[in-house]
Amino acid sequence: MRNEILILRNEPRENPGLIEIVLKENNLDYTIVDFNAETRFSDADKFSAVIVLGGPESANDQTPKMLSELAFIKTAIDSGIPYLGICLGLQTLVKAMGGTIEKCKIPETGTRDPGGSLFRITLTEDGKSDRLLANLPGTFNVFQLHRETVRITSEMKLLGTGDFCPDQIVRVGEKAYGIQFHFELTDELLQAWMKEDPNLNKLDSAALLNDFNLLKPVYHLTGRQIIHNFLFIAGLIQSDNRFISIK
């Protein structure tokens, strides 16, 4: 197995953000691939981990690109490769492994719900004891950008829930994880998304930036902790003082 991480990008603006920063800090090798219908990985099982980023597509799409992506993810999971999916990367994980995808009753966009409260995640009992979420508080605020949600199978573990779309953090097997919210968000990503994403364009940009600036110190600690925990699960870093407790 190569000591290299494969990052699949579904949309040009959906870059790895904070994930890439942490990988560079830890001197870890990674390859970013723009996934399309022609993408093939004959040696995918030789990567040390797979990270799949978000995008505007649906995991229910019957396009050659999406069918190819779902097949690749299933092969990766069946091969035991550590997997981390974000937003669409969660939805493709669940879909590939037998779950379902449906429209959100209330789409989640930005930092606040329709009632004006900050979006938050609450860890389940399984989540509180899972290695991916070690050193995280039981409840924390998140940034959302999705209009579909997952329904997991009985074999999957629900690790974190939301107030509107309940299935927010999911584990499949021992080393495959999906996260609905964007813990990888940085200032640069937010600026790009505000310009290009049609759903974010509808929000008050000044209020959104103000929220993120207020949340950012703890938000980045939360994101770093999740990334470090995943890298530890994948066997790519040691459990040392780079883990950041924010409890």
PyRosetta script that sets phi, psi and omega in degrees:
from pyrosetta import init, pose_from_sequence

init()
pose = pose_from_sequence("MRNEILILRNEPRENPGLIEIVLKENNLDYTIVDFNAETRFSDADKFSAVIVLGGPESANDQTPKMLSELAFIKTAIDSGIPYLGICLGLQTLVKAMGGTIEKCKIPETGTRDPGGSLFRITLTEDGKSDRLLANLPGTFNVFQLHRETVRITSEMKLLGTGDFCPDQIVRVGEKAYGIQFHFELTDELLQAWMKEDPNLNKLDSAALLNDFNLLKPVYHLTGRQIIHNFLFIAGLIQSDNRFISIK")
pose.set_psi(1, 130.9)
pose.set_omega(1, 176.8)
pose.set_phi(2, -73.9)
pose.set_psi(2, 149.9)
pose.set_omega(2, 176.9)
pose.set_phi(3, -88.5)
pose.set_psi(3, 55.3)
pose.set_omega(3, -175.1)
pose.set_phi(4, -135.2)
pose.set_psi(4, 140.8)
pose.set_omega(4, -178.9)
pose.set_phi(5, -101.1)
pose.set_psi(5, 135.1)
pose.set_omega(5, 176.2)
pose.set_phi(6, -98.8)
pose.set_psi(6, 122.5)
pose.set_omega(6, 177.5)
pose.set_phi(7, -111.6)
pose.set_psi(7, 119.3)
pose.set_omega(7, 179.0)
pose.set_phi(8, -98.7)
pose.set_psi(8, 124.0)
pose.set_omega(8, -179.6)
pose.set_phi(9, -105.4)
pose.set_psi(9, 122.1)
pose.set_omega(9, -179.4)
pose.set_phi(10, -89.7)
pose.set_psi(10, -17.7)
pose.set_omega(10, -174.0)
pose.set_phi(11, -149.2)
pose.set_psi(11, 133.2)
pose.set_omega(11, -175.6)
pose.set_phi(12, -53.6)
pose.set_psi(12, -36.3)
pose.set_omega(12, -178.1)
pose.set_phi(13, -79.4)
pose.set_psi(13, -11.8)
pose.set_omega(13, -178.0)
pose.set_phi(14, -90.0)
pose.set_psi(14, 73.7)
pose.set_omega(14, -179.8)
pose.set_phi(15, -84.8)
pose.set_psi(15, 165.0)
pose.set_omega(15, -175.4)
pose.set_phi(16, -72.4)
pose.set_psi(16, -12.5)
pose.set_omega(16, 172.3)
pose.set_phi(17, 53.6)
pose.set_psi(17, -121.6)
pose.set_omega(17, -177.0)
pose.set_phi(18, -61.4)
pose.set_psi(18, -29.6)
pose.set_omega(18, 177.9)
pose.set_phi(19, -60.0)
pose.set_psi(19, -46.9)
pose.set_omega(19, -179.0)
pose.set_phi(20, -63.8)
pose.set_psi(20, -38.6)
pose.set_omega(20, 177.9)
pose.set_phi(21, -59.2)
pose.set_psi(21, -47.4)
pose.set_omega(21, -178.3)
pose.set_phi(22, -67.4)
pose.set_psi(22, -38.6)
pose.set_omega(22, 178.0)
pose.set_phi(23, -61.6)
pose.set_psi(23, -42.3)
pose.set_omega(23, 178.8)
pose.set_phi(24, -66.2)
pose.set_psi(24, -40.5)
pose.set_omega(24, 178.8)
pose.set_phi(25, -60.3)
pose.set_psi(25, -31.9)
pose.set_omega(25, -178.5)
pose.set_phi(26, -97.6)
pose.set_psi(26, 9.2)
pose.set_omega(26, 177.2)
pose.set_phi(27, 55.0)
pose.set_psi(27, 41.1)
pose.set_omega(27, 179.6)
pose.set_phi(28, -97.5)
pose.set_psi(28, 139.9)
pose.set_omega(28, 179.0)
pose.set_phi(29, -81.2)
pose.set_psi(29, 140.0)
pose.set_omega(29, 177.9)
pose.set_phi(30, -151.1)
pose.set_psi(30, 156.3)
pose.set_omega(30, 176.8)
pose.set_phi(31, -127.1)
pose.set_psi(31, 128.9)
pose.set_omega(31, 176.7)
pose.set_phi(32, -100.7)
pose.set_psi(32, 123.4)
pose.set_omega(32, -178.6)
pose.set_phi(33, -120.1)
pose.set_psi(33, 128.9)
pose.set_omega(33, 173.0)
pose.set_phi(34, -79.5)
pose.set_psi(34, 109.4)
pose.set_omega(34, -172.8)
pose.set_phi(35, -76.1)
pose.set_psi(35, 133.9)
pose.set_omega(35, 173.4)
pose.set_phi(36, -146.8)
pose.set_psi(36, -178.6)
pose.set_omega(36, -173.4)
pose.set_phi(37, -62.9)
pose.set_psi(37, -23.5)
pose.set_omega(37, -177.2)
pose.set_phi(38, -92.6)
pose.set_psi(38, -6.0)
pose.set_omega(38, -177.0)
pose.set_phi(39, -66.3)
pose.set_psi(39, 130.0)
pose.set_omega(39, 178.8)
pose.set_phi(40, -134.0)
pose.set_psi(40, 140.7)
pose.set_omega(40, 178.4)
pose.set_phi(41, -129.2)
pose.set_psi(41, 88.1)
pose.set_omega(41, 180.0)
pose.set_phi(42, -68.9)
pose.set_psi(42, -21.1)
pose.set_omega(42, -178.4)
pose.set_phi(43, -118.9)
pose.set_psi(43, 32.7)
pose.set_omega(43, -176.4)
pose.set_phi(44, -59.0)
pose.set_psi(44, -32.3)
pose.set_omega(44, -177.2)
pose.set_phi(45, -70.8)
pose.set_psi(45, -4.9)
pose.set_omega(45, 178.3)
pose.set_phi(46, -90.6)
pose.set_psi(46, -6.4)
pose.set_omega(46, 176.4)
pose.set_phi(47, -78.3)
pose.set_psi(47, 149.6)
pose.set_omega(47, -177.9)
pose.set_phi(48, -80.1)
pose.set_psi(48, -20.3)
pose.set_omega(48, 178.1)
pose.set_phi(49, -166.4)
pose.set_psi(49, 157.4)
pose.set_omega(49, 176.6)
pose.set_phi(50, -125.7)
pose.set_psi(50, 131.1)
pose.set_omega(50, 175.3)
pose.set_phi(51, -122.0)
pose.set_psi(51, 126.1)
pose.set_omega(51, 179.6)
pose.set_phi(52, -114.2)
pose.set_psi(52, 124.3)
pose.set_omega(52, -175.9)
pose.set_phi(53, -88.9)
pose.set_psi(53, -179.6)
pose.set_omega(53, -175.8)
pose.set_phi(54, -82.5)
pose.set_psi(54, -174.5)
pose.set_omega(54, 179.7)
pose.set_phi(55, 169.6)
pose.set_psi(55, 167.0)
pose.set_omega(55, -174.4)
pose.set_phi(56, -81.7)
pose.set_psi(56, -6.9)
pose.set_omega(56, -177.9)
pose.set_phi(57, -72.5)
pose.set_psi(57, 172.7)
pose.set_omega(57, 172.4)
pose.set_phi(58, -109.8)
pose.set_psi(58, 140.9)
pose.set_omega(58, 173.9)
pose.set_phi(59, -66.9)
pose.set_psi(59, -12.5)
pose.set_omega(59, 176.4)
pose.set_phi(60, -84.5)
pose.set_psi(60, -9.2)
pose.set_omega(60, -179.0)
pose.set_phi(61, -59.1)
pose.set_psi(61, 144.1)
pose.set_omega(61, 178.2)
pose.set_phi(62, -103.8)
pose.set_psi(62, 26.2)
pose.set_omega(62, 178.9)
pose.set_phi(63, -74.3)
pose.set_psi(63, 154.9)
pose.set_omega(63, 176.0)
pose.set_phi(64, -55.6)
pose.set_psi(64, -38.0)
pose.set_omega(64, -179.7)
pose.set_phi(65, -62.6)
pose.set_psi(65, -48.8)
pose.set_omega(65, -177.2)
pose.set_phi(66, -68.7)
pose.set_psi(66, -40.7)
pose.set_omega(66, 178.5)
pose.set_phi(67, -62.3)
pose.set_psi(67, -38.3)
pose.set_omega(67, 177.4)
pose.set_phi(68, -66.3)
pose.set_psi(68, -40.9)
pose.set_omega(68, -179.8)
pose.set_phi(69, -65.2)
pose.set_psi(69, -44.4)
pose.set_omega(69, 179.0)
pose.set_phi(70, -61.7)
pose.set_psi(70, -41.4)
pose.set_omega(70, 179.1)
pose.set_phi(71, -64.6)
pose.set_psi(71, -41.5)
pose.set_omega(71, 178.6)
pose.set_phi(72, -62.5)
pose.set_psi(72, -44.7)
pose.set_omega(72, -178.5)
pose.set_phi(73, -63.2)
pose.set_psi(73, -43.4)
pose.set_omega(73, 178.5)
pose.set_phi(74, -60.4)
pose.set_psi(74, -42.0)
pose.set_omega(74, 178.2)
pose.set_phi(75, -62.5)
pose.set_psi(75, -43.1)
pose.set_omega(75, 179.6)
pose.set_phi(76, -62.2)
pose.set_psi(76, -44.4)
pose.set_omega(76, -179.1)
pose.set_phi(77, -67.1)
pose.set_psi(77, -45.0)
pose.set_omega(77, 179.4)
pose.set_phi(78, -62.1)
pose.set_psi(78, -26.3)
pose.set_omega(78, 178.8)
pose.set_phi(79, -83.8)
pose.set_psi(79, -5.2)
pose.set_omega(79, 178.2)
pose.set_phi(80, 81.1)
pose.set_psi(80, 16.7)
pose.set_omega(80, 179.0)
pose.set_phi(81, -74.2)
pose.set_psi(81, 130.1)
pose.set_omega(81, 174.8)
pose.set_phi(82, -56.4)
pose.set_psi(82, 133.8)
pose.set_omega(82, -172.0)
pose.set_phi(83, -132.6)
pose.set_psi(83, 137.8)
pose.set_omega(83, 173.7)
pose.set_phi(84, -135.0)
pose.set_psi(84, 118.2)
pose.set_omega(84, 179.4)
pose.set_phi(85, -114.2)
pose.set_psi(85, 139.7)
pose.set_omega(85, -179.2)
pose.set_phi(86, -118.6)
pose.set_psi(86, 127.6)
pose.set_omega(86, 176.8)
pose.set_phi(87, 57.5)
pose.set_psi(87, -105.6)
pose.set_omega(87, 175.4)
pose.set_phi(88, -58.3)
pose.set_psi(88, -31.8)
pose.set_omega(88, 177.4)
pose.set_phi(89, -63.9)
pose.set_psi(89, -29.9)
pose.set_omega(89, 170.8)
pose.set_phi(90, -70.6)
pose.set_psi(90, -47.3)
pose.set_omega(90, -174.6)
pose.set_phi(91, -64.7)
pose.set_psi(91, -38.9)
pose.set_omega(91, 177.4)
pose.set_phi(92, -69.1)
pose.set_psi(92, -35.0)
pose.set_omega(92, 175.6)
pose.set_phi(93, -60.1)
pose.set_psi(93, -51.7)
pose.set_omega(93, -177.9)
pose.set_phi(94, -62.9)
pose.set_psi(94, -45.1)
pose.set_omega(94, 180.0)
pose.set_phi(95, -62.1)
pose.set_psi(95, -45.2)
pose.set_omega(95, -177.8)
pose.set_phi(96, -63.0)
pose.set_psi(96, -29.2)
pose.set_omega(96, -175.2)
pose.set_phi(97, -104.2)
pose.set_psi(97, 17.8)
pose.set_omega(97, 169.1)
pose.set_phi(98, 105.8)
pose.set_psi(98, -0.3)
pose.set_omega(98, 176.9)
pose.set_phi(99, -85.1)
pose.set_psi(99, -173.3)
pose.set_omega(99, -177.9)
pose.set_phi(100, -126.6)
pose.set_psi(100, 158.3)
pose.set_omega(100, 179.3)
pose.set_phi(101, -122.0)
pose.set_psi(101, 135.6)
pose.set_omega(101, 178.9)
pose.set_phi(102, -143.5)
pose.set_psi(102, 163.4)
pose.set_omega(102, 178.6)
pose.set_phi(103, -66.3)
pose.set_psi(103, 142.2)
pose.set_omega(103, 174.4)
pose.set_phi(104, -69.3)
pose.set_psi(104, 136.8)
pose.set_omega(104, 172.4)
pose.set_phi(105, -63.7)
pose.set_psi(105, -37.3)
pose.set_omega(105, 174.8)
pose.set_phi(106, -129.5)
pose.set_psi(106, 104.4)
pose.set_omega(106, 178.5)
pose.set_phi(107, -57.6)
pose.set_psi(107, 146.4)
pose.set_omega(107, -178.5)
pose.set_phi(108, -110.7)
pose.set_psi(108, 121.0)
pose.set_omega(108, -175.7)
pose.set_phi(109, -139.6)
pose.set_psi(109, 125.3)
pose.set_omega(109, 175.7)
pose.set_phi(110, 85.6)
pose.set_psi(110, -144.4)
pose.set_omega(110, -174.8)
pose.set_phi(111, -103.3)
pose.set_psi(111, -17.0)
pose.set_omega(111, -172.6)
pose.set_phi(112, -127.1)
pose.set_psi(112, 146.4)
pose.set_omega(112, 178.7)
pose.set_phi(113, -81.5)
pose.set_psi(113, 174.5)
pose.set_omega(113, -177.6)
pose.set_phi(114, -59.2)
pose.set_psi(114, -22.6)
pose.set_omega(114, 177.7)
pose.set_phi(115, -86.6)
pose.set_psi(115, -2.6)
pose.set_omega(115, 177.8)
pose.set_phi(116, 94.8)
pose.set_psi(116, -0.5)
pose.set_omega(116, 178.6)
pose.set_phi(117, -86.6)
pose.set_psi(117, 150.7)
pose.set_omega(117, 177.7)
pose.set_phi(118, -66.0)
pose.set_psi(118, 136.8)
pose.set_omega(118, 174.3)
pose.set_phi(119, -60.3)
pose.set_psi(119, 140.3)
pose.set_omega(119, -179.5)
pose.set_phi(120, -141.3)
pose.set_psi(120, 156.0)
pose.set_omega(120, 175.2)
pose.set_phi(121, -116.3)
pose.set_psi(121, 139.6)
pose.set_omega(121, 175.4)
pose.set_phi(122, -119.6)
pose.set_psi(122, 126.5)
pose.set_omega(122, 179.6)
pose.set_phi(123, -73.4)
pose.set_psi(123, 140.2)
pose.set_omega(123, 172.2)
pose.set_phi(124, -79.4)
pose.set_psi(124, 175.8)
pose.set_omega(124, 176.5)
pose.set_phi(125, -62.2)
pose.set_psi(125, -39.4)
pose.set_omega(125, 175.3)
pose.set_phi(126, -63.2)
pose.set_psi(126, -38.9)
pose.set_omega(126, -179.5)
pose.set_phi(127, -66.1)
pose.set_psi(127, -37.1)
pose.set_omega(127, -178.7)
pose.set_phi(128, -64.3)
pose.set_psi(128, -23.8)
pose.set_omega(128, -178.6)
pose.set_phi(129, -106.4)
pose.set_psi(129, 2.7)
pose.set_omega(129, -177.4)
pose.set_phi(130, -84.6)
pose.set_psi(130, 142.7)
pose.set_omega(130, -177.1)
pose.set_phi(131, -63.1)
pose.set_psi(131, -30.9)
pose.set_omega(131, -178.8)
pose.set_phi(132, -63.1)
pose.set_psi(132, -28.3)
pose.set_omega(132, -172.8)
pose.set_phi(133, -111.4)
pose.set_psi(133, 17.7)
pose.set_omega(133, 178.6)
pose.set_phi(134, -59.8)
pose.set_psi(134, 138.6)
pose.set_omega(134, 177.6)
pose.set_phi(135, 72.8)
pose.set_psi(135, 9.6)
pose.set_omega(135, 175.3)
pose.set_phi(136, -94.6)
pose.set_psi(136, 151.9)
pose.set_omega(136, 174.8)
pose.set_phi(137, -71.5)
pose.set_psi(137, 165.7)
pose.set_omega(137, -178.4)
pose.set_phi(138, -68.4)
pose.set_psi(138, -24.5)
pose.set_omega(138, 178.9)
pose.set_phi(139, -139.8)
pose.set_psi(139, 137.5)
pose.set_omega(139, 178.1)
pose.set_phi(140, -153.1)
pose.set_psi(140, 158.1)
pose.set_omega(140, -177.4)
pose.set_phi(141, -85.6)
pose.set_psi(141, 150.1)
pose.set_omega(141, -176.6)
pose.set_phi(142, -141.3)
pose.set_psi(142, 164.9)
pose.set_omega(142, 173.8)
pose.set_phi(143, -105.5)
pose.set_psi(143, 131.0)
pose.set_omega(143, -176.3)
pose.set_phi(144, -118.2)
pose.set_psi(144, 150.6)
pose.set_omega(144, 174.9)
pose.set_phi(145, -159.7)
pose.set_psi(145, 76.6)
pose.set_omega(145, -178.7)
pose.set_phi(146, -157.1)
pose.set_psi(146, 153.0)
pose.set_omega(146, 179.5)
pose.set_phi(147, -122.0)
pose.set_psi(147, 3.1)
pose.set_omega(147, 174.6)
pose.set_phi(148, -127.8)
pose.set_psi(148, 160.7)
pose.set_omega(148, -178.0)
pose.set_phi(149, -140.4)
pose.set_psi(149, 168.5)
pose.set_omega(149, -175.7)
pose.set_phi(150, -108.4)
pose.set_psi(150, 156.4)
pose.set_omega(150, 168.3)
pose.set_phi(151, -126.8)
pose.set_psi(151, 115.2)
pose.set_omega(151, -171.4)
pose.set_phi(152, -85.9)
pose.set_psi(152, 163.5)
pose.set_omega(152, 176.8)
pose.set_phi(153, -87.4)
pose.set_psi(153, 170.7)
pose.set_omega(153, 180.0)
pose.set_phi(154, -67.4)
pose.set_psi(154, -20.0)
pose.set_omega(154, 179.5)
pose.set_phi(155, -81.4)
pose.set_psi(155, -16.2)
pose.set_omega(155, -179.3)
pose.set_phi(156, -89.0)
pose.set_psi(156, 154.2)
pose.set_omega(156, 179.1)
pose.set_phi(157, -106.5)
pose.set_psi(157, 128.8)
pose.set_omega(157, 175.0)
pose.set_phi(158, -89.8)
pose.set_psi(158, 119.4)
pose.set_omega(158, -174.2)
pose.set_phi(159, -105.9)
pose.set_psi(159, -24.0)
pose.set_omega(159, -178.9)
pose.set_phi(160, -150.7)
pose.set_psi(160, 142.7)
pose.set_omega(160, -176.1)
pose.set_phi(161, -123.5)
pose.set_psi(161, 158.0)
pose.set_omega(161, 174.6)
pose.set_phi(162, -119.7)
pose.set_psi(162, 167.6)
pose.set_omega(162, -177.2)
pose.set_phi(163, -75.5)
pose.set_psi(163, -24.6)
pose.set_omega(163, -176.3)
pose.set_phi(164, -113.3)
pose.set_psi(164, -51.9)
pose.set_omega(164, 173.2)
pose.set_phi(165, -105.3)
pose.set_psi(165, 103.8)
pose.set_omega(165, -167.3)
pose.set_phi(166, -67.5)
pose.set_psi(166, -35.4)
pose.set_omega(166, -172.8)
pose.set_phi(167, -89.3)
pose.set_psi(167, 92.9)
pose.set_omega(167, -170.8)
pose.set_phi(168, -107.4)
pose.set_psi(168, -32.3)
pose.set_omega(168, 177.2)
pose.set_phi(169, -132.6)
pose.set_psi(169, 126.5)
pose.set_omega(169, -172.4)
pose.set_phi(170, -133.0)
pose.set_psi(170, 142.0)
pose.set_omega(170, 170.6)
pose.set_phi(171, -116.5)
pose.set_psi(171, 136.3)
pose.set_omega(171, 176.2)
pose.set_phi(172, -117.6)
pose.set_psi(172, 118.0)
pose.set_omega(172, -175.8)
pose.set_phi(173, 68.7)
pose.set_psi(173, -141.3)
pose.set_omega(173, -175.0)
pose.set_phi(174, -100.9)
pose.set_psi(174, -29.7)
pose.set_omega(174, -170.7)
pose.set_phi(175, -133.4)
pose.set_psi(175, 18.3)
pose.set_omega(175, 178.6)
pose.set_phi(176, -114.7)
pose.set_psi(176, 124.7)
pose.set_omega(176, -175.1)
pose.set_phi(177, -130.8)
pose.set_psi(177, 147.6)
pose.set_omega(177, 172.9)
pose.set_phi(178, -131.5)
pose.set_psi(178, 138.1)
pose.set_omega(178, -178.2)
pose.set_phi(179, -129.1)
pose.set_psi(179, 127.5)
pose.set_omega(179, -175.8)
pose.set_phi(180, -76.2)
pose.set_psi(180, -39.5)
pose.set_omega(180, -174.5)
pose.set_phi(181, -84.8)
pose.set_psi(181, 166.8)
pose.set_omega(181, -174.0)
pose.set_phi(182, -99.1)
pose.set_psi(182, 84.1)
pose.set_omega(182, 178.3)
pose.set_phi(183, -74.6)
pose.set_psi(183, -12.9)
pose.set_omega(183, -177.3)
pose.set_phi(184, -86.5)
pose.set_psi(184, 3.7)
pose.set_omega(184, -171.3)
pose.set_phi(185, -63.9)
pose.set_psi(185, 133.7)
pose.set_omega(185, 173.6)
pose.set_phi(186, -124.5)
pose.set_psi(186, 173.1)
pose.set_omega(186, 177.1)
pose.set_phi(187, -58.4)
pose.set_psi(187, -43.1)
pose.set_omega(187, -177.6)
pose.set_phi(188, -64.5)
pose.set_psi(188, -43.4)
pose.set_omega(188, 178.0)
pose.set_phi(189, -62.9)
pose.set_psi(189, -45.2)
pose.set_omega(189, -178.7)
pose.set_phi(190, -61.5)
pose.set_psi(190, -42.7)
pose.set_omega(190, 179.2)
pose.set_phi(191, -61.2)
pose.set_psi(191, -42.8)
pose.set_omega(191, -179.8)
pose.set_phi(192, -66.1)
pose.set_psi(192, -43.3)
pose.set_omega(192, -178.5)
pose.set_phi(193, -66.5)
pose.set_psi(193, -37.4)
pose.set_omega(193, 179.6)
pose.set_phi(194, -63.4)
pose.set_psi(194, -31.1)
pose.set_omega(194, 179.2)
pose.set_phi(195, -79.2)
pose.set_psi(195, -34.9)
pose.set_omega(195, -167.1)
pose.set_phi(196, -109.2)
pose.set_psi(196, -24.5)
pose.set_omega(196, -175.6)
pose.set_phi(197, -85.4)
pose.set_psi(197, 124.1)
pose.set_omega(197, -176.0)
pose.set_phi(198, -66.4)
pose.set_psi(198, -26.2)
pose.set_omega(198, 179.7)
pose.set_phi(199, -79.2)
pose.set_psi(199, -38.2)
pose.set_omega(199, 175.9)
pose.set_phi(200, -68.8)
pose.set_psi(200, -29.0)
pose.set_omega(200, 179.8)
pose.set_phi(201, -60.0)
pose.set_psi(201, -22.9)
pose.set_omega(201, -177.4)
pose.set_phi(202, -81.1)
pose.set_psi(202, -12.2)
pose.set_omega(202, -176.9)
pose.set_phi(203, -88.9)
pose.set_psi(203, 163.2)
pose.set_omega(203, 173.9)
pose.set_phi(204, -73.6)
pose.set_psi(204, 107.4)
pose.set_omega(204, -173.6)
pose.set_phi(205, -63.9)
pose.set_psi(205, -37.1)
pose.set_omega(205, -179.9)
pose.set_phi(206, -64.9)
pose.set_psi(206, -43.0)
pose.set_omega(206, 179.1)
pose.set_phi(207, -66.5)
pose.set_psi(207, -39.1)
pose.set_omega(207, 179.1)
pose.set_phi(208, -63.5)
pose.set_psi(208, -45.7)
pose.set_omega(208, 178.3)
pose.set_phi(209, -63.9)
pose.set_psi(209, -38.8)
pose.set_omega(209, 178.7)
pose.set_phi(210, -63.2)
pose.set_psi(210, -44.1)
pose.set_omega(210, 177.4)
pose.set_phi(211, -59.1)
pose.set_psi(211, -48.2)
pose.set_omega(211, -176.2)
pose.set_phi(212, -65.7)
pose.set_psi(212, -38.6)
pose.set_omega(212, 178.0)
pose.set_phi(213, -63.3)
pose.set_psi(213, -36.2)
pose.set_omega(213, 177.7)
pose.set_phi(214, -71.4)
pose.set_psi(214, -37.8)
pose.set_omega(214, -177.8)
pose.set_phi(215, -80.2)
pose.set_psi(215, -23.4)
pose.set_omega(215, -164.7)
pose.set_phi(216, -54.4)
pose.set_psi(216, -45.0)
pose.set_omega(216, -177.7)
pose.set_phi(217, -55.6)
pose.set_psi(217, -47.3)
pose.set_omega(217, 179.2)
pose.set_phi(218, -78.1)
pose.set_psi(218, -34.1)
pose.set_omega(218, -178.7)
pose.set_phi(219, -59.5)
pose.set_psi(219, -44.4)
pose.set_omega(219, -180.0)
pose.set_phi(220, -69.7)
pose.set_psi(220, -33.3)
pose.set_omega(220, 174.1)
pose.set_phi(221, -64.1)
pose.set_psi(221, -41.9)
pose.set_omega(221, 177.8)
pose.set_phi(222, -60.8)
pose.set_psi(222, -48.5)
pose.set_omega(222, 179.8)
pose.set_phi(223, -61.5)
pose.set_psi(223, -44.5)
pose.set_omega(223, 178.8)
pose.set_phi(224, -60.7)
pose.set_psi(224, -40.4)
pose.set_omega(224, -179.3)
pose.set_phi(225, -63.4)
pose.set_psi(225, -44.1)
pose.set_omega(225, 178.5)
pose.set_phi(226, -61.5)
pose.set_psi(226, -44.3)
pose.set_omega(226, -179.3)
pose.set_phi(227, -64.0)
pose.set_psi(227, -47.4)
pose.set_omega(227, 178.4)
pose.set_phi(228, -59.1)
pose.set_psi(228, -43.2)
pose.set_omega(228, -179.5)
pose.set_phi(229, -61.9)
pose.set_psi(229, -41.9)
pose.set_omega(229, 178.6)
pose.set_phi(230, -64.7)
pose.set_psi(230, -43.2)
pose.set_omega(230, 179.2)
pose.set_phi(231, -62.8)
pose.set_psi(231, -34.4)
pose.set_omega(231, 175.6)
pose.set_phi(232, -67.5)
pose.set_psi(232, -44.4)
pose.set_omega(232, 177.6)
pose.set_phi(233, -58.2)
pose.set_psi(233, -39.3)
pose.set_omega(233, -179.4)
pose.set_phi(234, -76.3)
pose.set_psi(234, -5.1)
pose.set_omega(234, 178.9)
pose.set_phi(235, 78.0)
pose.set_psi(235, 22.2)
pose.set_omega(235, -175.3)
pose.set_phi(236, -99.2)
pose.set_psi(236, -18.2)
pose.set_omega(236, 173.4)
pose.set_phi(237, -136.9)
pose.set_psi(237, 162.3)
pose.set_omega(237, 178.3)
pose.set_phi(238, -90.6)
pose.set_psi(238, 157.4)
pose.set_omega(238, 176.3)
pose.set_phi(239, -80.9)
pose.set_psi(239, 88.9)
pose.set_omega(239, -178.5)
pose.set_phi(240, -130.4)
pose.set_psi(240, -159.5)
pose.set_omega(240, -173.4)
pose.set_phi(241, -73.0)
pose.set_psi(241, 3.5)
pose.set_omega(241, 173.4)
pose.set_phi(242, -76.0)
pose.set_psi(242, -14.2)
pose.set_omega(242, 172.8)
pose.set_phi(243, -71.6)
pose.set_psi(243, 137.2)
pose.set_omega(243, -170.6)
pose.set_phi(244, -117.1)
pose.set_psi(244, 105.1)
pose.set_omega(244, 178.4)
pose.set_phi(245, -78.1)
pose.set_psi(245, 128.4)
pose.set_omega(245, 177.4)
pose.set_phi(246, -120.4)
pose.set_psi(246, 18.2)
pose.set_omega(246, 178.5)
pose.set_phi(247, -70.2)
pose.dump_pdb("model.pdb")
